[in-house]
């Protein structure tokens, strides 16, 4: 049952983070996004392969990414792709970062708590500007790419923001499909942290998901972000599995991550 749940969440993650271009290659999804973020610019294996079958397939991925002037990174979930996880280092790939996928059950709609949160089913320009600013994105082309990816969401979505004294100081979004609500893009202004804003945004999105049929919630968080992990544990989330991004050493292209 656990592996079935993990495979489902892997699909939901793809739907919740659109990339500009997608290529399917024998059970693997190649996502290309102008080198903006690892999660949208990587190879996502949806089916495992024996070690003996990997060399040629990895080479085809590298050729496609190089043809598009992109760094070829691999998103590998060890519990599902153990052979690939062990094989990539032998080809000169290194583990760039590890991400935890966390999950919790939703038993009932959550009542509002903390600061007032404004929600909608589509992002307005204020939400988009806040999301880009708090993610540290300043280059105009990356801001445009960031906003385009969010506008390209095809599944049911919810956008939440906290406004204090006329200024948006926090935001986040969620997607709802197949009985799950996912939390993404949570950001709070540094000067307004520890005031319950992040928790209130999360609860608003979870409440939206619950009202639209979600029985479980999930999120992803960098394994080194201990503050966020503590917050999510307090909210009832538990680690379900982890995945890692592998990138080849000395690649001529640089992925800009947020």
Secondary structure, 3 states (H helix, E strand, C coil): CHHHHHHHHHHHHHHHCCCCEEEEECCEEEEECCCECCCCCEEEECCCCCHHHHHHHHHHHHHHHHHCCCCCEEEECCCCCHHHHHHHHHHCEEEEEEEEEEEEECCCCCCCCCCCEEEECCCCHHHHHHHHHHCCCCCHHHHHHHHHHHHCCCCEEEEEEEEECCEEEEEEEEEEECCEEEEEEEEECHHHCCCCHHHHHHHHHHHHHHHCCCCEEEEEEECCCHHHHHHHHHCCCEEEEEEEEEEECCCCCCCECC
